[in-house]
Amino acid sequence: MSNELIAVNNWTEPTELALLANNPLVLLDVTNLDLGRLPQHLKAALYTAANTFCAPQLQTSGNIYADNATSFSAPQLQTSGSIYAPRATTFSAPQLQTSGYIYAPEVPAPTLTQQIRRTLHL
């Protein structure tokens, strides 16, 4: 079953954003949203067409689709679904403990390997 794509932006009311973010059947298009406005814990998946993905407070999330982002940063992210960042050349999620597949082929192998090793506690 595919998720319903819903665009949110900086004018989306916090209560509406929280309600949408709590729905695992929703794919939130956050391209025009300051990602600092996201709730800390999401069940929804995220999509952005932006050139950067920087979600400073995000701790849990469904899948993350950052197809155009050359930089991926989620410093507080602990749990997520799969992360798709095919154009990212930098990837930072130092608190990540559990995730699905991480697809970031442009990130230098040592950087991504260190990130995955931290995720797997190796």
MOPAC internal coordinates of N, CA, C and O (Angstrom, degrees):
PM7 1SCF
backbone

  N    0.0000 0     0.00 0     0.00 0    0    0    0
  C    1.4552 1     0.00 0     0.00 0    1    0    0
  C    1.5216 1   109.08 1     0.00 0    2    1    0
  O    1.2310 1   119.79 1   -50.38 1    3    2    1
  N    1.3225 1   118.01 1   129.62 1    3    2    1
  C    1.4483 1   120.91 1  -179.84 1    5    3    2
  C    1.5307 1   110.18 1   -86.82 1    6    5    3
  O    1.2310 1   122.00 1   -27.18 1    7    6    5
  N    1.3084 1   113.78 1   152.82 1    7    6    5
  C    1.4556 1   120.04 1  -179.62 1    9    7    6
  C    1.5209 1   110.40 1   -80.16 1   10    9    7
  O    1.2310 1   120.84 1   -28.25 1   11   10    9
  N    1.3256 1   116.00 1   151.75 1   11   10    9
  C    1.4591 1   122.17 1   176.63 1   13   11   10
  C    1.5276 1   108.28 1   -81.87 1   14   13   11
  O    1.2310 1   119.77 1   -58.02 1   15   14   13
  N    1.3530 1   118.04 1   121.98 1   15   14   13
  C    1.4559 1   122.75 1  -179.91 1   17   15   14
  C    1.5202 1   109.55 1   -80.53 1   18   17   15
  O    1.2310 1   121.14 1   -57.32 1   19   18   17
  N    1.3254 1   115.42 1   122.68 1   19   18   17
  C    1.4663 1   121.51 1   179.03 1   21   19   18
  C    1.5205 1   107.86 1  -129.48 1   22   21   19
  O    1.2310 1   120.69 1   -57.43 1   23   22   21
  N    1.3189 1   116.29 1   122.57 1   23   22   21
  C    1.4587 1   121.50 1   178.85 1   25   23   22
  C    1.5250 1   110.04 1   -83.03 1   26   25   23
  O    1.2310 1   121.21 1   -45.39 1   27   26   25
  N    1.3195 1   115.28 1   134.61 1   27   26   25
  C    1.4619 1   122.18 1   174.08 1   29   27   26
  C    1.5252 1   107.27 1  -125.42 1   30   29   27
  O    1.2310 1   121.21 1   -22.71 1   31   30   29
  N    1.3301 1   115.30 1   157.29 1   31   30   29
  C    1.4632 1   119.40 1  -179.98 1   33   31   30
  C    1.5261 1   109.05 1  -147.20 1   34   33   31
  O    1.2310 1   120.53 1     7.63 1   35   34   33
  N    1.3055 1   116.59 1  -172.37 1   35   34   33
  C    1.4649 1   120.74 1  -176.08 1   37   35   34
  C    1.5247 1   113.62 1   -67.76 1   38   37   35
  O    1.2310 1   119.99 1   169.25 1   39   38   37
  N    1.3253 1   117.62 1   -10.75 1   39   38   37
  C    1.4653 1   121.44 1   178.24 1   41   39   38
  C    1.5258 1   111.67 1   -96.95 1   42   41   39
  O    1.2310 1   120.03 1   176.46 1   43   42   41
  N    1.3100 1   117.55 1    -3.54 1   43   42   41
  C    1.4623 1   120.80 1   177.35 1   45   43   42
  C    1.5281 1   108.22 1   -68.56 1   46   45   43
  O    1.2310 1   120.88 1   -50.79 1   47   46   45
  N    1.3237 1   115.92 1   129.21 1   47   46   45
  C    1.4628 1   120.75 1  -179.98 1   49   47   46
  C    1.5335 1   110.19 1   -61.87 1   50   49   47
  O    1.2310 1   120.03 1   -38.96 1   51   50   49
  N    1.3315 1   117.54 1   141.04 1   51   50   49
  C    1.4710 1   120.67 1   179.91 1   53   51   50
  C    1.5221 1   113.66 1   -55.50 1   54   53   51
  O    1.2310 1   120.03 1   142.70 1   55   54   53
  N    1.3350 1   117.56 1   -37.30 1   55   54   53
  C    1.4665 1   119.46 1  -179.82 1   57   55   54
  C    1.5287 1   111.01 1   -67.83 1   58   57   55
  O    1.2310 1   120.16 1   140.89 1   59   58   57
  N    1.3393 1   117.30 1   -39.11 1   59   58   57
  C    1.4636 1   120.72 1   177.33 1   61   59   58
  C    1.5271 1   110.48 1   -67.20 1   62   61   59
  O    1.2310 1   120.53 1   137.87 1   63   62   61
  N    1.3297 1   116.59 1   -42.13 1   63   62   61
  C    1.4571 1   121.12 1   178.67 1   65   63   62
  C    1.5257 1   110.69 1   -60.98 1   66   65   63
  O    1.2310 1   120.34 1   136.96 1   67   66   65
  N    1.3221 1   116.95 1   -43.04 1   67   66   65
  C    1.4688 1   121.08 1   179.38 1   69   67   66
  C    1.5255 1   110.88 1   -64.41 1   70   69   67
  O    1.2310 1   120.30 1   139.29 1   71   70   69
  N    1.3186 1   117.04 1   -40.71 1   71   70   69
  C    1.4652 1   121.02 1   179.22 1   73   71   70
  C    1.5317 1   111.02 1   -63.98 1   74   73   71
  O    1.2310 1   120.46 1   133.90 1   75   74   73
  N    1.3139 1   116.73 1   -46.10 1   75   74   73
  C    1.4657 1   120.97 1   178.50 1   77   75   74
  C    1.5304 1   111.26 1   -64.72 1   78   77   75
  O    1.2310 1   120.72 1   138.77 1   79   78   77
  N    1.3122 1   116.23 1   -41.23 1   79   78   77
  C    1.4682 1   121.49 1  -177.74 1   81   79   78
  C    1.5203 1   112.09 1   -64.93 1   82   81   79
  O    1.2310 1   120.10 1   156.84 1   83   82   81
  N    1.3004 1   117.41 1   -23.16 1   83   82   81
  C    1.4652 1   121.98 1  -177.93 1   85   83   82
  C    1.5296 1   112.59 1   -88.02 1   86   85   83
  O    1.2310 1   119.98 1  -179.42 1   87   86   85
  N    1.3274 1   117.65 1     0.58 1   87   86   85
  C    1.4613 1   121.85 1  -176.44 1   89   87   86
  C    1.5319 1   110.10 1  -102.55 1   90   89   87
  O    1.2310 1   119.51 1   -66.87 1   91   90   89
  N    1.3373 1   118.53 1   113.13 1   91   90   89
  C    1.4641 1   120.38 1  -178.19 1   93   91   90
  C    1.5279 1   114.00 1   -69.55 1   94   93   91
  O    1.2310 1   119.87 1   171.11 1   95   94   93
  N    1.3267 1   117.85 1    -8.89 1   95   94   93
  C    1.4596 1   121.11 1   178.86 1   97   95   94
  C    1.5272 1   112.72 1   -92.66 1   98   97   95
  O    1.2310 1   120.55 1  -176.85 1   99   98   97
  N    1.3332 1   116.56 1     3.15 1   99   98   97
  C    1.4577 1   121.78 1  -177.26 1  101   99   98
  C    1.5309 1   110.07 1  -104.76 1  102  101   99
  O    1.2310 1   121.50 1   -40.28 1  103  102  101
  N    1.3348 1   114.74 1   139.72 1  103  102  101
  C    1.4552 1   122.65 1   169.63 1  105  103  102
  C    1.5163 1   105.65 1  -110.52 1  106  105  103
  O    1.2310 1   120.32 1   -71.26 1  107  106  105
  N    1.3223 1   116.99 1   108.74 1  107  106  105
  C    1.4606 1   121.91 1  -177.58 1  109  107  106
  C    1.5159 1   110.37 1   -84.47 1  110  109  107
  O    1.2310 1   120.43 1   -58.11 1  111  110  109
  N    1.3194 1   116.78 1   121.89 1  111  110  109
  C    1.4606 1   121.33 1   171.84 1  113  111  110
  C    1.5200 1   106.33 1   -85.52 1  114  113  111
  O    1.2310 1   120.92 1   -73.35 1  115  114  113
  N    1.3290 1   115.84 1   106.65 1  115  114  113
  C    1.4637 1   121.99 1  -175.07 1  117  115  114
  C    1.5281 1   111.96 1  -105.28 1  118  117  115
  O    1.2310 1   120.78 1  -160.37 1  119  118  117
  N    1.3362 1   116.11 1    19.63 1  119  118  117
  C    1.4646 1   121.00 1  -177.78 1  121  119  118
  C    1.5228 1   111.90 1   -54.49 1  122  121  119
  O    1.2310 1   119.94 1   140.55 1  123  122  121
  N    1.3170 1   117.73 1   -39.45 1  123  122  121
  C    1.4692 1   121.77 1  -176.29 1  125  123  122
  C    1.5243 1   112.49 1  -107.27 1  126  125  123
  O    1.2310 1   121.02 1  -150.94 1  127  126  125
  N    1.3273 1   115.65 1    29.06 1  127  126  125
  C    1.4636 1   121.16 1   179.50 1  129  127  126
  C    1.5146 1   109.58 1  -118.59 1  130  129  127
  O    1.2310 1   120.35 1   -44.79 1  131  130  129
  N    1.3210 1   116.94 1   135.21 1  131  130  129
  C    1.4642 1   121.22 1   168.91 1  133  131  130
  C    1.5246 1   105.46 1   -66.37 1  134  133  131
  O    1.2310 1   119.62 1   -67.08 1  135  134  133
  N    1.3381 1   118.34 1   112.92 1  135  134  133
  C    1.4581 1   121.59 1  -173.07 1  137  135  134
  C    1.5245 1   112.91 1   -65.61 1  138  137  135
  O    1.2310 1   119.86 1   167.32 1  139  138  137
  N    1.3102 1   117.86 1   -12.68 1  139  138  137
  C    1.4520 1   121.55 1   172.70 1  141  139  138
  C    1.5210 1   112.17 1   -67.58 1  142  141  139
  O    1.2310 1   120.15 1   164.52 1  143  142  141
  N    1.3347 1   117.32 1   -15.48 1  143  142  141
  C    1.4681 1   122.26 1   177.94 1  145  143  142
  C    1.5186 1   113.10 1   -84.79 1  146  145  143
  O    1.2310 1   120.18 1   169.56 1  147  146  145
  N    1.3264 1   117.26 1   -10.44 1  147  146  145
  C    1.4670 1   119.49 1  -179.69 1  149  147  146
  C    1.5218 1   110.58 1   -64.95 1  150  149  147
  O    1.2310 1   120.38 1   -34.33 1  151  150  149
  N    1.3254 1   116.88 1   145.67 1  151  150  149
  C    1.4749 1   118.54 1   171.23 1  153  151  150
  C    1.5328 1   108.92 1   -62.26 1  154  153  151
  O    1.2310 1   120.49 1   -20.94 1  155  154  153
  N    1.3020 1   116.66 1   159.06 1  155  154  153
  C    1.4623 1   120.57 1   179.92 1  157  155  154
  C    1.5148 1   112.02 1   -67.56 1  158  157  155
  O    1.2310 1   120.30 1   147.24 1  159  158  157
  N    1.3279 1   117.02 1   -32.76 1  159  158  157
  C    1.4612 1   121.58 1  -175.59 1  161  159  158
  C    1.5197 1   109.38 1  -122.36 1  162  161  159
  O    1.2310 1   120.88 1   -56.97 1  163  162  161
  N    1.3353 1   115.91 1   123.03 1  163  162  161
  C    1.4545 1   122.35 1  -179.70 1  165  163  162
  C    1.5149 1   109.83 1  -124.95 1  166  165  163
  O    1.2310 1   121.13 1   -34.24 1  167  166  165
  N    1.3085 1   115.45 1   145.76 1  167  166  165
  C    1.4609 1   121.57 1   168.37 1  169  167  166
  C    1.5225 1   109.56 1  -102.54 1  170  169  167
  O    1.2310 1   120.65 1   157.82 1  171  170  169
  N    1.3111 1   116.37 1   -22.18 1  171  170  169
  C    1.4619 1   122.15 1  -179.73 1  173  171  170
  C    1.5256 1   110.47 1   -70.69 1  174  173  171
  O    1.2310 1   121.06 1   -21.14 1  175  174  173
  N    1.3134 1   115.58 1   158.86 1  175  174  173
  C    1.4545 1   121.95 1   171.02 1  177  175  174
  C    1.5320 1   107.82 1   -87.42 1  178  177  175
  O    1.2310 1   120.87 1   -22.79 1  179  178  177
  N    1.3252 1   115.94 1   157.21 1  179  178  177
  C    1.4571 1   121.48 1  -179.13 1  181  179  178
  C    1.5190 1   110.29 1  -118.86 1  182  181  179
  O    1.2310 1   120.85 1   -38.00 1  183  182  181
  N    1.3339 1   115.98 1   142.00 1  183  182  181
  C    1.4513 1   122.39 1   174.02 1  185  183  182
  C    1.5199 1   107.76 1  -132.41 1  186  185  183
  O    1.2310 1   120.55 1   -41.89 1  187  186  185
  N    1.3376 1   116.56 1   138.11 1  187  186  185
  C    1.4535 1   120.41 1   171.70 1  189  187  186
  C    1.5091 1   109.94 1  -142.30 1  190  189  187
  O    1.2310 1   121.29 1   -36.75 1  191  190  189
  N    1.3259 1   115.13 1   143.25 1  191  190  189
  C    1.4620 1   121.86 1   174.11 1  193  191  190
  C    1.5289 1   110.23 1  -100.37 1  194  193  191
  O    1.2310 1   120.41 1  -175.32 1  195  194  193
  N    1.3247 1   116.83 1     4.68 1  195  194  193
  C    1.4651 1   122.01 1  -178.35 1  197  195  194
  C    1.5304 1   111.31 1   -69.70 1  198  197  195
  O    1.2310 1   121.25 1   -19.28 1  199  198  197
  N    1.3254 1   115.21 1   160.72 1  199  198  197
  C    1.4610 1   121.32 1  -179.91 1  201  199  198
  C    1.5217 1   113.19 1   -78.62 1  202  201  199
  O    1.2310 1   120.40 1   166.18 1  203  202  201
  N    1.3337 1   116.84 1   -13.82 1  203  202  201
  C    1.4635 1   120.58 1   176.71 1  205  203  202
  C    1.5256 1   108.68 1  -134.52 1  206  205  203
  O    1.2310 1   121.46 1   -28.71 1  207  206  205
  N    1.3175 1   114.82 1   151.29 1  207  206  205
  C    1.4567 1   121.11 1   172.82 1  209  207  206
  C    1.5162 1   105.62 1  -125.01 1  210  209  207
  O    1.2310 1   120.65 1   -70.30 1  211  210  209
  N    1.3278 1   116.36 1   109.70 1  211  210  209
  C    1.4639 1   121.47 1   179.28 1  213  211  210
  C    1.5263 1   107.51 1  -134.81 1  214  213  211
  O    1.2310 1   121.15 1   -76.56 1  215  214  213
  N    1.3232 1   115.40 1   103.44 1  215  214  213
  C    1.4633 1   122.16 1  -178.53 1  217  215  214
  C    1.5297 1   107.59 1  -116.05 1  218  217  215
  O    1.2310 1   120.03 1   -93.06 1  219  218  217
  N    1.3232 1   117.55 1    86.94 1  219  218  217
  C    1.4616 1   121.38 1  -170.03 1  221  219  218
  C    1.5248 1   116.14 1   -65.06 1  222  221  219
  O    1.2310 1   119.69 1   153.04 1  223  222  221
  N    1.3345 1   118.20 1   -26.96 1  223  222  221
  C    1.4658 1   119.97 1  -175.89 1  225  223  222
  C    1.5261 1   113.94 1  -108.58 1  226  225  223
  O    1.2310 1   120.06 1   173.82 1  227  226  225
  N    1.3163 1   117.49 1    -6.18 1  227  226  225
  C    1.4573 1   122.27 1  -174.91 1  229  227  226
  C    1.5272 1   110.96 1   -64.41 1  230  229  227
  O    1.2310 1   120.92 1   -54.33 1  231  230  229
  N    1.3499 1   115.84 1   125.67 1  231  230  229
  C    1.4610 1   120.74 1  -179.69 1  233  231  230
  C    1.5202 1   112.69 1  -113.10 1  234  233  231
  O    1.2310 1   119.48 1   143.88 1  235  234  233
  N    1.3240 1   118.60 1   -36.12 1  235  234  233
  C    1.4653 1   121.96 1   176.48 1  237  235  234
  C    1.5267 1   108.52 1  -136.76 1  238  237  235
  O    1.2310 1   121.54 1   -33.07 1  239  238  237
  N    1.3355 1   114.65 1   146.93 1  239  238  237
  C    1.4566 1   119.31 1  -177.56 1  241  239  238
  C    1.5125 1   110.08 1  -158.08 1  242  241  239
  O    1.2310 1   121.48 1   -20.92 1  243  242  241
  N    1.3251 1   114.77 1   159.08 1  243  242  241
  C    1.4571 1   119.80 1   166.92 1  245  243  242
  C    1.5191 1   107.61 1   -75.63 1  246  245  243
  O    1.2310 1   120.22 1    24.01 1  247  246  245
  N    1.3129 1   117.18 1  -155.99 1  247  246  245
  C    1.4625 1   120.59 1   177.70 1  249  247  246
  C    1.5199 1   110.44 1   -58.95 1  250  249  247
  O    1.2310 1   121.09 1   -28.77 1  251  250  249
  N    1.3347 1   115.52 1   151.23 1  251  250  249
  C    1.4639 1   121.66 1   176.70 1  253  251  250
  C    1.5202 1   107.67 1  -124.12 1  254  253  251
  O    1.2310 1   121.14 1   -56.53 1  255  254  253
  N    1.3277 1   115.43 1   123.47 1  255  254  253
  C    1.4616 1   122.06 1   179.02 1  257  255  254
  C    1.5280 1   107.94 1  -113.93 1  258  257  255
  O    1.2310 1   120.60 1   -77.63 1  259  258  257
  N    1.3191 1   116.46 1   102.37 1  259  258  257
  C    1.4596 1   122.46 1   179.98 1  261  259  258
  C    1.5261 1   107.62 1  -118.09 1  262  261  259
  O    1.2310 1   121.03 1  -116.38 1  263  262  261
  N    1.3270 1   115.63 1    63.62 1  263  262  261
  C    1.4635 1   122.45 1  -169.55 1  265  263  262
  C    1.5240 1   114.91 1   -59.92 1  266  265  263
  O    1.2310 1   119.66 1   145.95 1  267  266  265
  N    1.3277 1   118.25 1   -34.05 1  267  266  265
  C    1.4640 1   121.45 1  -176.86 1  269  267  266
  C    1.5187 1   113.65 1  -102.27 1  270  269  267
  O    1.2310 1   120.33 1   174.32 1  271  270  269
  N    1.3066 1   116.97 1    -5.68 1  271  270  269
  C    1.4647 1   120.52 1  -175.06 1  273  271  270
  C    1.5284 1   111.36 1   -69.86 1  274  273  271
  O    1.2310 1   120.89 1   -53.43 1  275  274  273
  N    1.3144 1   115.90 1   126.57 1  275  274  273
  C    1.4572 1   120.37 1   174.62 1  277  275  274
  C    1.5284 1   110.59 1   -90.43 1  278  277  275
  O    1.2310 1   121.00 1   169.11 1  279  278  277
  N    1.3287 1   115.70 1   -10.89 1  279  278  277
  C    1.4570 1   121.87 1   178.59 1  281  279  278
  C    1.5340 1   108.41 1  -134.70 1  282  281  279
  O    1.2310 1   120.44 1   -50.10 1  283  282  281
  N    1.3280 1   116.77 1   129.90 1  283  282  281
  C    1.4635 1   122.23 1   179.01 1  285  283  282
  C    1.5177 1   107.45 1  -121.79 1  286  285  283
  O    1.2310 1   120.39 1   -58.69 1  287  286  285
  N    1.3291 1   116.85 1   121.31 1  287  286  285
  C    1.4557 1   121.62 1   179.51 1  289  287  286
  C    1.5259 1   109.95 1  -139.81 1  290  289  287
  O    1.2310 1   121.34 1   -57.74 1  291  290  289
  N    1.3136 1   115.04 1   122.26 1  291  290  289
  C    1.4636 1   122.30 1   176.03 1  293  291  290
  C    1.5299 1   106.34 1  -143.03 1  294  293  291
  O    1.2310 1   120.20 1  -102.77 1  295  294  293
  N    1.3300 1   117.22 1    77.23 1  295  294  293
  C    1.4651 1   120.91 1  -170.23 1  297  295  294
  C    1.5256 1   115.76 1   -63.61 1  298  297  295
  O    1.2310 1   119.84 1   156.84 1  299  298  297
  N    1.3343 1   117.90 1   -23.16 1  299  298  297
  C    1.4673 1   120.57 1  -179.30 1  301  299  298
  C    1.5345 1   113.03 1  -104.58 1  302  301  299
  O    1.2310 1   120.17 1   177.51 1  303  302  301
  N    1.3297 1   117.29 1    -2.49 1  303  302  301
  C    1.4595 1   121.22 1  -176.07 1  305  303  302
  C    1.5295 1   110.84 1   -63.15 1  306  305  303
  O    1.2310 1   121.19 1   -55.91 1  307  306  305
  N    1.3397 1   115.33 1   124.09 1  307  306  305
  C    1.4598 1   121.65 1  -179.77 1  309  307  306
  C    1.5234 1   112.20 1  -111.18 1  310  309  307
  O    1.2310 1   120.31 1   143.99 1  311  310  309
  N    1.3324 1   117.02 1   -36.01 1  311  310  309
  C    1.4567 1   122.01 1  -176.57 1  313  311  310
  C    1.5191 1   108.92 1  -139.24 1  314  313  311
  O    1.2310 1   121.32 1   -46.73 1  315  314  313
  N    1.3305 1   115.07 1   133.27 1  315  314  313
  C    1.4638 1   118.50 1   177.33 1  317  315  314
  C    1.5127 1   109.39 1  -150.78 1  318  317  315
  O    1.2310 1   122.07 1   -14.52 1  319  318  317
  N    1.3217 1   113.64 1   165.48 1  319  318  317
  C    1.4544 1   118.99 1   167.35 1  321  319  318
  C    1.5183 1   106.92 1   -75.51 1  322  321  319
  O    1.2310 1   120.29 1    26.86 1  323  322  321
  N    1.3004 1   117.05 1  -153.14 1  323  322  321
  C    1.4620 1   120.63 1   178.25 1  325  323  322
  C    1.5240 1   110.43 1   -69.68 1  326  325  323
  O    1.2310 1   121.22 1   -28.60 1  327  326  325
  N    1.3238 1   115.28 1   151.40 1  327  326  325
  C    1.4606 1   121.86 1   179.32 1  329  327  326
  C    1.5241 1   107.68 1  -120.08 1  330  329  327
  O    1.2310 1   121.04 1   -57.19 1  331  330  329
  N    1.3267 1   115.62 1   122.81 1  331  330  329
  C    1.4586 1   121.70 1   179.25 1  333  331  330
  C    1.5240 1   108.15 1  -114.79 1  334  333  331
  O    1.2310 1   120.87 1   -70.08 1  335  334  333
  N    1.3164 1   115.93 1   109.92 1  335  334  333
  C    1.4597 1   122.16 1   178.91 1  337  335  334
  C    1.5293 1   108.05 1  -137.62 1  338  337  335
  O    1.2310 1   120.23 1  -112.86 1  339  338  337
  N    1.3494 1   117.16 1    67.14 1  339  338  337
  C    1.4610 1   120.83 1  -170.66 1  341  339  338
  C    1.5250 1   115.59 1   -65.70 1  342  341  339
  O    1.2310 1   119.48 1   160.64 1  343  342  341
  N    1.3315 1   118.60 1   -19.36 1  343  342  341
  C    1.4677 1   121.17 1  -179.58 1  345  343  342
  C    1.5254 1   112.95 1  -106.39 1  346  345  343
  O    1.2310 1   120.64 1   178.38 1  347  346  345
  N    1.3150 1   116.39 1    -1.62 1  347  346  345
  C    1.4686 1   119.59 1  -178.05 1  349  347  346
  C    1.5277 1   110.62 1   -66.48 1  350  349  347
  O    1.2310 1   121.31 1   -48.11 1  351  350  349
  N    1.3173 1   115.10 1   131.89 1  351  350  349
  C    1.4577 1   120.31 1   173.51 1  353  351  350
  C    1.5277 1   110.28 1  -104.60 1  354  353  351
  O    1.2310 1   121.02 1   166.81 1  355  354  353
  N    1.3398 1   115.66 1   -13.19 1  355  354  353
  C    1.4675 1   120.85 1   172.21 1  357  355  354
  C    1.5208 1   107.84 1  -128.00 1  358  357  355
  O    1.2310 1   121.00 1   -37.30 1  359  358  357
  N    1.3200 1   115.70 1   142.70 1  359  358  357
  C    1.4615 1   122.17 1  -177.18 1  361  359  358
  C    1.5153 1   107.73 1  -142.72 1  362  361  359
  O    1.2310 1   120.70 1   -58.46 1  363  362  361
  N    1.3418 1   116.27 1   121.54 1  363  362  361
  C    1.4601 1   119.96 1   179.16 1  365  363  362
  C    1.5239 1   109.86 1  -138.30 1  366  365  363
  O    1.2310 1   121.65 1   -62.19 1  367  366  365
  N    1.3146 1   114.46 1   117.81 1  367  366  365
  C    1.4653 1   122.59 1   173.78 1  369  367  366
  C    1.5343 1   105.54 1  -148.94 1  370  369  367
  O    1.2310 1   120.36 1  -112.15 1  371  370  369
  N    1.3276 1   116.92 1    67.85 1  371  370  369
  C    1.4662 1   121.06 1  -169.96 1  373  371  370
  C    1.5248 1   115.28 1   -64.64 1  374  373  371
  O    1.2310 1   119.45 1   159.82 1  375  374  373
  N    1.3311 1   118.65 1   -20.18 1  375  374  373
  C    1.4660 1   121.16 1  -179.12 1  377  375  374
  C    1.5276 1   112.54 1   -96.10 1  378  377  375
  O    1.2310 1   120.18 1   179.16 1  379  378  377
  N    1.3239 1   117.25 1    -0.84 1  379  378  377
  C    1.4566 1   121.66 1  -175.07 1  381  379  378
  C    1.5278 1   111.31 1   -60.58 1  382  381  379
  O    1.2310 1   121.09 1   -55.75 1  383  382  381
  N    1.3278 1   115.52 1   124.25 1  383  382  381
  C    1.4622 1   121.90 1  -179.34 1  385  383  382
  C    1.5202 1   111.97 1  -113.41 1  386  385  383
  O    1.2310 1   120.26 1   145.80 1  387  386  385
  N    1.3322 1   117.12 1   -34.20 1  387  386  385
  C    1.4604 1   121.86 1  -176.78 1  389  387  386
  C    1.5200 1   108.62 1  -140.71 1  390  389  387
  O    1.2310 1   121.24 1   -48.80 1  391  390  389
  N    1.3237 1   115.23 1   131.20 1  391  390  389
  C    1.4633 1   118.52 1   176.36 1  393  391  390
  C    1.5111 1   108.89 1  -154.90 1  394  393  391
  O    1.2310 1   121.82 1   -12.24 1  395  394  393
  N    1.3218 1   114.12 1   167.76 1  395  394  393
  C    1.4546 1   119.68 1   169.96 1  397  395  394
  C    1.5165 1   107.38 1   -82.09 1  398  397  395
  O    1.2310 1   121.03 1    32.97 1  399  398  397
  N    1.2989 1   115.63 1  -147.03 1  399  398  397
  C    1.4518 1   123.15 1  -179.86 1  401  399  398
  C    1.5259 1   110.19 1   -68.02 1  402  401  399
  O    1.2310 1   120.14 1   -41.92 1  403  402  401
  N    1.3281 1   117.33 1   138.08 1  403  402  401
  C    1.4626 1   122.10 1   174.45 1  405  403  402
  C    1.5210 1   107.47 1  -110.63 1  406  405  403
  O    1.2310 1   120.76 1   -64.98 1  407  406  405
  N    1.3334 1   116.15 1   115.02 1  407  406  405
  C    1.4500 1   121.43 1   179.80 1  409  407  406
  C    1.5236 1   108.74 1  -112.37 1  410  409  407
  O    1.2310 1   121.18 1   -78.39 1  411  410  409
  N    1.3190 1   115.35 1   101.61 1  411  410  409
  C    1.4583 1   122.49 1   179.48 1  413  411  410
  C    1.5271 1   108.02 1  -145.40 1  414  413  411
  O    1.2310 1   120.06 1  -111.56 1  415  414  413
  N    1.3497 1   117.49 1    68.44 1  415  414  413
  C    1.4574 1   121.07 1  -171.23 1  417  415  414
  C    1.5229 1   115.61 1   -66.42 1  418  417  415
  O    1.2310 1   119.90 1   162.59 1  419  418  417
  N    1.3325 1   117.79 1   -17.41 1  419  418  417
  C    1.4681 1   120.40 1  -178.94 1  421  419  418
  C    1.5274 1   112.86 1   -88.80 1  422  421  419
  O    1.2310 1   120.20 1   170.34 1  423  422  421
  N    1.3169 1   117.22 1    -9.66 1  423  422  421
  C    1.4644 1   120.77 1   178.26 1  425  423  422
  C    1.5207 1   107.41 1   -75.16 1  426  425  423
  O    1.2310 1   120.00 1   -47.89 1  427  426  425
  N    1.3378 1   117.60 1   132.11 1  427  426  425
  C    1.4629 1   119.47 1   178.80 1  429  427  426
  C    1.5321 1   110.75 1   -53.48 1  430  429  427
  O    1.2310 1   120.99 1   -44.79 1  431  430  429
  N    1.3051 1   115.71 1   135.21 1  431  430  429
  C    1.4709 1   121.73 1  -174.96 1  433  431  430
  C    1.5270 1   113.66 1   -51.16 1  434  433  431
  O    1.2310 1   118.84 1   134.39 1  435  434  433
  N    1.3349 1   119.81 1   -45.61 1  435  434  433
  C    1.4796 1   117.51 1  -179.18 1  437  435  434
  C    1.5265 1   113.07 1   -59.98 1  438  437  435
  O    1.2310 1   120.44 1   142.13 1  439  438  437
  N    1.3277 1   116.76 1   -37.87 1  439  438  437
  C    1.4650 1   120.39 1  -179.81 1  441  439  438
  C    1.5188 1   111.12 1   -65.04 1  442  441  439
  O    1.2310 1   120.61 1   129.52 1  443  442  441
  N    1.3261 1   116.44 1   -50.48 1  443  442  441
  C    1.4577 1   120.07 1  -178.78 1  445  443  442
  C    1.5264 1   111.02 1   -67.85 1  446  445  443
  O    1.2310 1   120.22 1   142.73 1  447  446  445
  N    1.3215 1   117.19 1   -37.27 1  447  446  445
  C    1.4648 1   120.72 1   178.21 1  449  447  446
  C    1.5233 1   110.48 1   -60.94 1  450  449  447
  O    1.2310 1   120.01 1   136.51 1  451  450  449
  N    1.3278 1   117.59 1   -43.49 1  451  450  449
  C    1.4665 1   120.84 1   177.77 1  453  451  450
  C    1.5224 1   110.33 1   -61.43 1  454  453  451
  O    1.2310 1   120.53 1   138.68 1  455  454  453
  N    1.3424 1   116.59 1   -41.32 1  455  454  453
  C    1.4555 1   120.79 1   179.82 1  457  455  454
  C    1.5226 1   110.50 1   -63.17 1  458  457  455
  O    1.2310 1   120.17 1   134.75 1  459  458  457
  N    1.3104 1   117.28 1   -45.25 1  459  458  457
  C    1.4620 1   121.39 1  -179.98 1  461  459  458
  C    1.5227 1   111.27 1   -67.17 1  462  461  459
  O    1.2310 1   120.50 1   141.46 1  463  462  461
  N    1.3169 1   116.66 1   -38.54 1  463  462  461
  C    1.4692 1   119.27 1   178.43 1  465  463  462
  C    1.5205 1   109.87 1   -62.11 1  466  465  463
  O    1.2310 1   120.00 1   140.41 1  467  466  465
  N    1.3402 1   117.61 1   -39.59 1  467  466  465
  C    1.4718 1   119.52 1   177.06 1  469  467  466
  C    1.5169 1   110.13 1   -64.39 1  470  469  467
  O    1.2310 1   120.77 1   139.06 1  471  470  469
  N    1.3517 1   116.13 1   -40.94 1  471  470  469
  C    1.4666 1   120.40 1   179.77 1  473  471  470
  C    1.5129 1   111.11 1   -60.76 1  474  473  471
  O    1.2310 1   120.83 1   139.33 1  475  474  473
  N    1.3214 1   116.02 1   -40.67 1  475  474  473
  C    1.4626 1   120.73 1  -177.50 1  477  475  474
  C    1.5254 1   113.29 1   -89.02 1  478  477  475
  O    1.2310 1   120.67 1   179.92 1  479  478  477
  N    1.3378 1   116.33 1    -0.08 1  479  478  477
  C    1.4732 1   122.81 1  -179.35 1  481  479  478
  C    1.5273 1   111.04 1    59.26 1  482  481  479
  O    1.2310 1   119.73 1  -136.41 1  483  482  481
  N    1.3244 1   118.12 1    43.59 1  483  482  481
  C    1.4682 1   121.80 1   178.80 1  485  483  482
  C    1.5165 1   110.51 1   -92.26 1  486  485  483
  O    1.2310 1   120.10 1   180.00 1  487  486  485

